[in-house]
Amino acid sequence: MRKFIVTGGLGFIGSNLINILQKKYFIINIDKVSYASNHNNIDPYIKNYKFYKQDINNKIFIQNILKKYKPSIIFNLAAETHVDRSIDGPRQFIESNIIGVFNLLEAIRSYNKKIKLIHVSTDEVYGDLKKNYKSKEEDSYNPSSPYSASKASGDLLIKSYIRTYKVPAVITNCCNNFGPNQYPEKLIPTIIYKILNKESIPIYGKGENIREWIYVKDHCDALIKVAEKGVIGENYNIGSGITLNNIQIVKKIISIFKNINYDRKVKSKILLVKDRPGHDLRYCLNSSKIRNELKWKYKSNFDQRINETIIWYIDKFRNNYFKNKNFKYRIGQKT
Protein backbone atom coordinates (compact mmCIF):
# COMPACT_ATOMS: atom_id res chain seq x y z
CA MET A 1 0.00 0.00 0.00
CA ARG A 2 1.41 3.37 -1.04
CA LYS A 3 1.93 5.91 1.74
CA PHE A 4 0.91 9.57 1.50
CA ILE A 5 1.57 12.41 3.92
CA VAL A 6 -1.08 15.09 4.41
CA THR A 7 0.00 18.12 6.44
CA GLY A 8 -2.79 20.13 8.06
CA GLY A 9 -5.00 17.07 7.83
CA LEU A 10 -7.33 18.02 10.69
CA GLY A 11 -8.41 21.15 8.87
CA PHE A 12 -11.12 21.71 6.30
CA ILE A 13 -9.61 20.67 2.98
CA GLY A 14 -7.03 18.32 4.50
CA SER A 15 -9.62 16.22 6.34
CA ASN A 16 -11.81 15.91 3.26
CA LEU A 17 -8.76 14.81 1.28
CA ILE A 18 -7.79 12.22 3.90
CA ASN A 19 -11.30 10.79 4.02
CA ILE A 20 -11.07 10.14 0.28
CA LEU A 21 -7.45 8.92 0.15
CA GLN A 22 -7.67 6.50 3.08
CA LYS A 23 -9.83 4.14 1.05
CA LYS A 24 -6.81 3.25 -1.14
CA TYR A 25 -3.67 4.50 0.62
CA PHE A 26 -1.98 4.61 4.02
CA ILE A 27 -2.18 8.20 5.27
CA ILE A 28 0.18 9.96 7.66
CA ASN A 29 -1.55 13.08 8.99
CA ILE A 30 0.71 15.79 10.43
CA ASP A 31 -1.17 18.64 12.10
CA LYS A 32 -0.06 21.05 14.83
CA VAL A 33 -3.69 21.16 16.11
CA SER A 34 -4.56 24.83 15.91
CA TYR A 35 -7.89 26.48 16.73
CA ALA A 36 -9.40 25.31 13.40
CA SER A 37 -8.24 21.68 13.69
CA ASN A 38 -10.81 19.05 14.58
CA HIS A 39 -10.26 15.30 15.08
CA ASN A 40 -13.98 14.84 14.43
CA ASN A 41 -13.33 15.81 10.81
CA ILE A 42 -11.69 12.44 10.17
CA ASP A 43 -13.78 9.38 9.30
CA PRO A 44 -14.26 7.55 12.64
CA TYR A 45 -13.85 4.19 10.89
CA ILE A 46 -10.54 5.07 9.25
CA LYS A 47 -8.04 2.19 9.18
CA ASN A 48 -5.02 3.04 7.04
CA TYR A 49 -4.01 6.04 9.10
CA LYS A 50 -1.48 7.47 11.54
CA PHE A 51 -1.76 10.88 13.19
CA TYR A 52 1.10 13.00 14.52
CA LYS A 53 0.62 16.25 16.42
CA GLN A 54 3.49 18.30 15.06
CA ASP A 55 4.35 21.55 13.26
CA ILE A 56 5.92 21.43 9.77
CA ASN A 57 8.50 23.87 11.15
CA ASN A 58 10.03 20.88 12.98
CA LYS A 59 12.40 19.88 10.21
CA ILE A 60 14.02 17.03 12.14
CA PHE A 61 10.61 15.47 12.83
CA ILE A 62 9.66 15.69 9.15
CA GLN A 63 12.99 14.13 8.17
CA ASN A 64 12.41 11.22 10.56
CA ILE A 65 8.86 10.69 9.25
CA LEU A 66 10.15 10.57 5.68
CA LYS A 67 12.78 7.99 6.63
CA LYS A 68 10.30 5.89 8.61
CA TYR A 69 7.41 5.74 6.14
CA LYS A 70 9.08 6.46 2.77
CA PRO A 71 5.96 8.14 1.34
CA SER A 72 5.58 8.77 -2.37
CA ILE A 73 3.43 11.90 -2.06
CA ILE A 74 3.22 14.85 0.34
CA PHE A 75 0.13 17.06 0.17
CA ASN A 76 0.98 20.28 1.98
CA LEU A 77 -2.19 21.86 3.36
CA ALA A 78 -0.63 23.12 6.60
CA ALA A 79 -1.22 26.86 6.60
CA GLU A 80 -2.76 29.83 8.31
CA THR A 81 -5.58 30.77 5.96
CA HIS A 82 -7.84 33.51 7.22
CA VAL A 83 -7.39 36.97 5.71
CA ASP A 84 -8.90 38.87 8.66
CA ARG A 85 -6.64 37.11 11.14
CA SER A 86 -3.62 37.93 8.98
CA ILE A 87 -4.55 41.61 9.15
CA ASP A 88 -4.97 41.42 12.93
CA GLY A 89 -1.60 39.67 13.36
CA PRO A 90 0.63 38.61 10.44
CA ARG A 91 3.36 36.83 12.44
CA GLN A 92 1.72 33.38 12.52
CA PHE A 93 1.16 33.58 8.77
CA ILE A 94 4.84 34.27 8.17
CA GLU A 95 5.86 31.42 10.46
CA SER A 96 3.49 28.84 8.92
CA ASN A 97 3.16 29.86 5.29
CA ILE A 98 6.75 30.90 4.61
CA ILE A 99 9.10 29.50 7.27
CA GLY A 100 7.02 26.32 7.54
CA VAL A 101 7.28 25.80 3.78
CA PHE A 102 11.03 26.44 3.98
CA ASN A 103 11.51 23.78 6.67
CA LEU A 104 9.36 21.31 4.77
CA LEU A 105 11.41 21.90 1.63
CA GLU A 106 14.65 21.47 3.54
CA ALA A 107 13.44 18.17 4.99
CA ILE A 108 12.51 16.93 1.52
CA ARG A 109 15.84 18.11 0.09
CA SER A 110 17.83 16.31 2.77
CA TYR A 111 15.76 13.14 2.31
CA ASN A 112 17.19 12.89 -1.21
CA LYS A 113 14.82 10.18 -2.43
CA LYS A 114 11.94 10.16 -4.89
CA ILE A 115 8.97 11.98 -3.37
CA LYS A 116 6.44 14.38 -4.93
CA LEU A 117 5.28 17.50 -3.10
CA ILE A 118 1.81 18.85 -3.94
CA HIS A 119 1.63 22.33 -2.45
CA VAL A 120 -1.87 23.79 -2.03
CA SER A 121 -2.03 27.54 -2.57
CA THR A 122 -4.68 30.11 -3.36
CA ASP A 123 -6.08 32.30 -6.14
CA GLU A 124 -5.45 35.32 -3.90
CA VAL A 125 -1.76 35.39 -4.87
CA TYR A 126 -2.78 36.86 -8.25
CA GLY A 127 -4.44 39.84 -6.59
CA ASP A 128 -7.43 41.96 -7.58
CA LEU A 129 -8.69 41.37 -11.14
CA LYS A 130 -10.36 43.55 -13.73
CA LYS A 131 -13.82 42.64 -14.97
CA ASN A 132 -13.98 39.51 -17.16
CA TYR A 133 -10.29 38.62 -16.69
CA LYS A 134 -9.27 35.19 -15.38
CA SER A 135 -5.90 34.57 -13.75
CA LYS A 136 -3.54 32.29 -15.66
CA GLU A 137 -0.71 30.21 -14.21
CA GLU A 138 1.92 32.36 -15.89
CA ASP A 139 0.54 35.64 -14.47
CA SER A 140 2.67 37.66 -12.08
CA TYR A 141 1.77 37.55 -8.40
CA ASN A 142 0.21 40.67 -6.89
CA PRO A 143 -0.97 39.83 -3.33
CA SER A 144 -2.86 42.39 -1.26
CA SER A 145 -3.10 40.99 2.30
CA PRO A 146 -0.51 39.52 4.68
CA TYR A 147 -2.24 36.17 4.11
CA SER A 148 -1.96 36.24 0.32
CA ALA A 149 1.56 37.68 0.50
CA SER A 150 2.66 34.81 2.77
CA LYS A 151 1.14 32.25 0.40
CA ALA A 152 2.78 33.94 -2.60
CA SER A 153 6.11 33.87 -0.77
CA GLY A 154 5.74 30.15 -0.09
CA ASP A 155 4.91 29.51 -3.75
CA LEU A 156 7.96 31.44 -4.95
CA LEU A 157 10.21 29.65 -2.47
CA ILE A 158 9.01 26.31 -3.83
CA LYS A 159 9.65 27.48 -7.41
CA SER A 160 13.22 28.35 -6.43
CA TYR A 161 13.77 24.92 -4.84
CA ILE A 162 12.42 23.21 -7.95
CA ARG A 163 14.90 25.06 -10.15
CA THR A 164 17.91 25.21 -7.84
CA TYR A 165 17.70 21.92 -5.94
CA LYS A 166 15.48 19.88 -8.30
CA VAL A 167 12.91 19.32 -5.54
CA PRO A 168 10.01 17.48 -7.23
CA ALA A 169 7.09 19.78 -6.46
CA VAL A 170 3.85 20.98 -8.04
CA ILE A 171 1.87 24.05 -6.96
CA THR A 172 -1.91 24.30 -7.13
CA ASN A 173 -3.86 27.55 -6.82
CA CYS A 174 -7.51 27.07 -5.93
CA CYS A 175 -10.53 29.34 -5.60
CA ASN A 176 -12.83 29.56 -2.55
CA ASN A 177 -13.87 26.19 -1.12
CA PHE A 178 -17.11 25.31 0.64
CA GLY A 179 -18.54 22.12 2.11
CA PRO A 180 -18.43 20.00 5.27
CA ASN A 181 -15.76 20.39 7.99
CA GLN A 182 -15.08 24.09 7.39
CA TYR A 183 -14.44 26.01 10.60
CA PRO A 184 -17.29 28.48 11.26
CA GLU A 185 -15.34 31.69 10.73
CA LYS A 186 -15.34 31.66 6.93
CA LEU A 187 -18.00 33.30 4.80
CA ILE A 188 -20.46 30.49 4.03
CA PRO A 189 -20.45 28.80 7.47
CA THR A 190 -20.60 32.24 9.10
CA ILE A 191 -23.75 33.04 7.15
CA ILE A 192 -25.26 29.68 8.12
CA TYR A 193 -24.41 30.04 11.81
CA LYS A 194 -25.72 33.61 11.92
CA ILE A 195 -29.04 32.36 10.57
CA LEU A 196 -29.07 29.48 13.07
CA ASN A 197 -28.45 31.96 15.88
CA LYS A 198 -31.00 34.46 14.53
CA GLU A 199 -28.36 37.15 14.19
CA SER A 200 -27.65 39.73 11.52
CA ILE A 201 -25.25 38.64 8.77
CA PRO A 202 -22.30 41.07 8.51
CA ILE A 203 -20.97 41.67 5.00
CA TYR A 204 -18.06 43.93 4.13
CA GLY A 205 -18.61 47.12 2.17
CA LYS A 206 -21.47 46.86 -0.30
CA GLY A 207 -21.20 43.08 -0.64
CA GLU A 208 -20.01 43.39 -4.23
CA ASN A 209 -16.80 41.39 -3.78
CA ILE A 210 -16.77 38.54 -6.29
CA ARG A 211 -15.33 35.09 -5.62
CA GLU A 212 -15.20 31.81 -7.52
CA TRP A 213 -16.57 28.87 -5.53
CA ILE A 214 -15.69 25.18 -5.62
CA TYR A 215 -17.09 22.27 -3.61
CA VAL A 216 -14.29 20.93 -1.43
CA LYS A 217 -14.52 17.33 -2.64
CA ASP A 218 -14.11 18.47 -6.25
CA HIS A 219 -10.99 20.31 -5.13
CA CYS A 220 -9.73 17.10 -3.49
CA ASP A 221 -10.36 15.17 -6.71
CA ALA A 222 -8.26 17.75 -8.55
CA LEU A 223 -5.43 17.41 -6.01
CA ILE A 224 -5.42 13.64 -6.48
CA LYS A 225 -5.34 14.12 -10.25
CA VAL A 226 -2.35 16.48 -9.86
CA ALA A 227 -0.60 13.92 -7.64
CA GLU A 228 -1.15 11.23 -10.26
CA LYS A 229 -0.49 13.13 -13.48
CA GLY A 230 0.78 16.62 -12.62
CA VAL A 231 4.10 17.58 -14.16
CA ILE A 232 6.92 18.45 -11.75
CA GLY A 233 7.62 22.17 -11.72
CA GLU A 234 4.21 23.17 -13.04
CA ASN A 235 1.39 25.25 -11.53
CA TYR A 236 -2.26 24.28 -11.91
CA ASN A 237 -5.21 26.59 -11.28
CA ILE A 238 -8.23 24.78 -9.83
CA GLY A 239 -11.58 26.48 -10.30
CA SER A 240 -15.22 25.78 -11.02
CA GLY A 241 -16.14 28.74 -13.20
CA ILE A 242 -18.91 29.61 -10.70
CA THR A 243 -18.60 33.23 -9.57
CA LEU A 244 -20.91 35.05 -7.17
CA ASN A 245 -20.66 38.22 -5.15
CA ASN A 246 -21.14 38.11 -1.39
CA ILE A 247 -24.68 39.51 -1.45
CA GLN A 248 -25.69 36.80 -3.93
CA ILE A 249 -24.22 34.12 -1.64
CA VAL A 250 -26.16 35.42 1.38
CA LYS A 251 -29.44 35.67 -0.52
CA LYS A 252 -29.01 32.18 -1.92
CA ILE A 253 -28.41 30.68 1.53
CA ILE A 254 -31.36 32.55 3.06
CA SER A 255 -33.55 31.30 0.21
CA ILE A 256 -32.46 27.71 0.77
CA PHE A 257 -33.20 27.97 4.50
CA LYS A 258 -36.72 29.12 3.65
CA ASN A 259 -37.28 26.22 1.26
CA ILE A 260 -35.84 23.30 3.22
CA ASN A 261 -37.66 21.57 6.07
CA TYR A 262 -36.16 23.87 8.73
CA ASP A 263 -37.99 24.22 12.04
CA ARG A 264 -37.27 27.90 12.68
CA LYS A 265 -38.31 31.09 10.97
CA VAL A 266 -35.40 32.82 9.26
CA LYS A 267 -35.03 36.22 10.93
CA SER A 268 -31.47 37.16 9.93
CA LYS A 269 -30.89 40.19 7.76
CA ILE A 270 -27.85 41.44 5.87
CA LEU A 271 -25.79 44.00 7.78
CA LEU A 272 -23.31 45.96 5.66
CA VAL A 273 -20.23 46.84 7.73
CA LYS A 274 -17.06 48.85 7.19
CA ASP A 275 -14.85 47.22 4.59
CA ARG A 276 -11.60 45.60 5.64
CA PRO A 277 -8.24 47.12 4.60
CA GLY A 278 -6.92 46.11 1.17
CA HIS A 279 -10.04 44.13 0.29
CA ASP A 280 -9.77 42.80 -3.28
CA LEU A 281 -12.92 43.13 -5.34
CA ARG A 282 -12.64 40.14 -7.66
CA TYR A 283 -10.86 36.79 -8.07
CA CYS A 284 -11.42 34.36 -10.93
CA LEU A 285 -9.25 31.56 -12.33
CA ASN A 286 -8.54 30.27 -15.79
CA SER A 287 -8.54 26.51 -15.14
CA SER A 288 -8.17 25.34 -18.74
CA LYS A 289 -4.70 23.90 -18.09
CA ILE A 290 -5.79 21.28 -15.55
CA ARG A 291 -8.88 20.51 -17.62
CA ASN A 292 -7.02 20.08 -20.90
CA GLU A 293 -3.72 18.57 -19.77
CA LEU A 294 -4.83 16.42 -16.82
CA LYS A 295 -8.44 15.81 -17.96
CA TRP A 296 -9.92 16.96 -14.66
CA LYS A 297 -13.54 18.14 -14.62
CA TYR A 298 -15.62 20.02 -12.08
CA LYS A 299 -18.60 17.74 -11.49
CA SER A 300 -20.77 19.24 -8.75
CA ASN A 301 -24.01 21.13 -9.08
CA PHE A 302 -23.49 24.27 -6.99
CA ASP A 303 -27.07 24.62 -5.73
CA GLN A 304 -27.24 20.97 -4.73
CA ARG A 305 -23.91 21.10 -2.89
CA ILE A 306 -24.70 24.34 -1.04
CA ASN A 307 -28.00 22.78 0.02
CA GLU A 308 -26.18 19.69 1.34
CA THR A 309 -23.66 21.92 3.12
CA ILE A 310 -26.39 23.87 4.90
CA ILE A 311 -28.06 20.65 6.07
CA TRP A 312 -24.67 19.36 7.29
CA TYR A 313 -24.13 22.51 9.39
CA ILE A 314 -27.65 22.41 10.81
CA ASP A 315 -26.99 18.87 12.02
CA LYS A 316 -23.57 19.73 13.45
CA PHE A 317 -24.90 22.86 15.13
CA ARG A 318 -27.52 20.80 16.94
CA ASN A 319 -24.96 18.18 17.97
CA ASN A 320 -22.24 20.61 19.11
CA TYR A 321 -19.78 19.36 16.49
CA PHE A 322 -17.58 22.42 16.88
CA LYS A 323 -16.85 22.06 20.59
CA ASN A 324 -15.08 25.39 20.99
CA LYS A 325 -18.08 27.49 21.94
CA ASN A 326 -15.96 30.62 22.20
CA PHE A 327 -14.96 30.85 18.56
CA LYS A 328 -15.35 34.35 17.20
CA TYR A 329 -17.53 34.80 14.15
CA ARG A 330 -15.45 36.60 11.57
CA ILE A 331 -16.34 37.83 8.12
CA GLY A 332 -14.23 35.42 6.08
CA GLN A 333 -13.36 35.17 2.44
CA LYS A 334 -10.96 32.28 2.11
CA THR A 335 -10.75 28.59 2.81
Buried (B, 14 or more C-beta within 10 A) or exposed (E): EEBBBBBBBBBBBBBBBBBBBBEEBBBBBBBBEBEBBBEEBBEEEBEBBBBBEBBBBBBEBBBEBBEEBEBBBBBBBBBBBBBBBBBEEBEBBBBBBBBBBBBBBBBBBEBEEEBBBBBBBBBBBBBBBEEEEBBBBEBEBBBBBBBBBBBBBBBBBBBEBBEEBEBBBBBBBBBBBBBBBBBBBBBBBBBBBBBBEEBBBBBBBEBEBBBBBBBBBBBBBBBBBBBEEBEEBBBBBBBBBBBBBBBEBBBBBBEBBEEEEBEEEBEBEBEBEEEBEBBBEBBBBBBEBBBEEBEBEBEBEBEEBBBBBBBBBBEBBEEEBBEEEEBEBBBBBBB
